[in-house]
Amino acid sequence: MKEETKAKLKARLIDISFIIITIILFAATVLPRNLENLDEIWNFNFARNISNGLLPYKDFNMLQTPLLSFILGGILKLFGQELFVMRIVSTFLGAGIIFVAYKILKELKLNTKWSVFSSALLFLFIKDSFYIDYNYAILFVTLLLIYFELKYRNFGAKYNILIGLLAGITILFKQSTGIIISAITVLYLLLEKKDKETAKAVLYRVVGVFIPCVIFVIYLLLTNSMSSFIDYCVLGIGTFQNKISYLKLIRGKDFMAFVALIVPITLIVLLIANLVNMKQRKIHNNIQYLILFVFSLAQFIMVYPISDDIHFRIAALPTVMVVLYYICKSIQEIKNIKVSIFIEHFMNIITISFIGLLILESINDIYLYASSDKSVLKHFSNIPITSSLQDRIIEVDAYIQEENKDVYILDSEAAVYMIPLDRYNKDFDMFLKGNLGENSEEGQIERIKNMKNAVILIKNNKIALNWQTPTEVIKYVRENLEKIGTVNFFDIYEL
């Protein structure tokens, strides 16, 4: 009994140490970054709007369901409306993702050194693209689903309602991805067996999925936001035509292109393995193959329609974890005693050295961050920023404050200028195709036509526009309004 207690205590100490180290690693990754990632700024603006009492869809435009924004909005309400606060929260989300991946690998019977080593590789896989985002929140929940299904899976009511509830929560992070994850979480049970017990488990999971969805519908009705939600998140999606082909990743001729090739191959291999098990009626005995496949596939669907580097890393992480697991498992199960002992000692050295280097690098990055110049802008304090961007924001904001008319910036970066002024302009502060509702660009042109006593800023022709910019609106302004001057690289048009 004492040996068992010691083993549990050791495991807990390892878990706590792992969490602390990953928090440090993500802090060293996130905090020193310059103010430049527009997705981070948009997500911050969503949360800031909610902390200011604005309602999603009705008062500000967003394309996804708002659970993450509500969570972050509450945190900003408590600790202050600073992007720095959101970055601190992101370090815990990142640590949570890697820790759950570590626990999954342990549950799959990898030893501690292989699990730690693989988890460190997963950290490196996402570190450069990591920031707090609803897609990463979904990834965290997907990994939780994998872990619970591997460790606790049963056909009881409470367990399956909880699993359905977790899956349903992903719908409130992002409706399109969440619906797919929820459907797979419910329906994959029927691939194992079809009997009364399974049917009840499926029903319980459906109930769990519906609980957060019903709560969200009630919220929309109580706030009179249903029509706005349908406009932006249902009808408006039809206007979203931006795509990045998966083939572009594969053609990259770099390491990520290699991973982009391996991931679908791995999913196909898992599919074949499950089909063979089903044909031989062995699926129940090899349930981990099915669990790893269905949830890796559900997460990987996130890569469509924008298969850029960031979306790929988020979508592919569970599959990459599976690849690492099978590689490490094969090495761990080598039967030659001499080779096995050599590998064990070698991996002890490699893992300790690898983690040690990551920690030293992180401490150095945090020291450099602490000694670097930071933003003087409101809501961006403690955030590194280039002098050119800060000077531009100060210049443009000074113009906006001095102007007696309403000022609108028609650009994807508009929020960067409006946030320090504590201003928000619906549709214009997230000026992107597919984020403007059913009427899309035509609706914004009509809105401009009806404006009075206002000026509009758009980037001059020498500055490249964001690839999702509603160019028809920009064209209308240039061709129909009078240009009256410039401020920095923005042309000023008067109505």
Secondary structure, DSSP 4 states (H G I P E B T S, - for coil): -HHHHHHHHHHHHHHHHHHHHHHHHHHHHHTT--S--HHHHHHHHHHHHHHTTPPBTTTB--SS--HHHHHHHHHHHHH-S-HHHHHHHHHHHHHHHHHHHHHHHHHTT--HHHHHHHHHHHHHHHHTT----HHHHHHHHHHHHHHHHHHT----HHHHHHHHHHHHHHHHH-HHHHHHHHHHHHHTHHHH--SHHHHHHHHHHHHHHHHHHHHHHHHHHHTT-HHHHIIIIIIGGGG----B-HHHHHTT-SHHHHHHHHHHHHHHHHHHHHHHHHHTT-TTTTHHHHHHHHHHHHHHGGGSSB--HHHHHHHHHHHHHHHHHHHHHHHHT---HHHHHHHHHHHHHHHHHHHHHHHHHHHHHHHHHHHS----STT-TT----HHHHHHHHHHHHHHHH-SSEEEE-STTHHHHHGGGT---TTGGG--TTSS-TTHHHHHHHHHHT--SEEEEEE-TTSPPPTT--HHHHHHHHHHSEEEEEETTEEEEE-
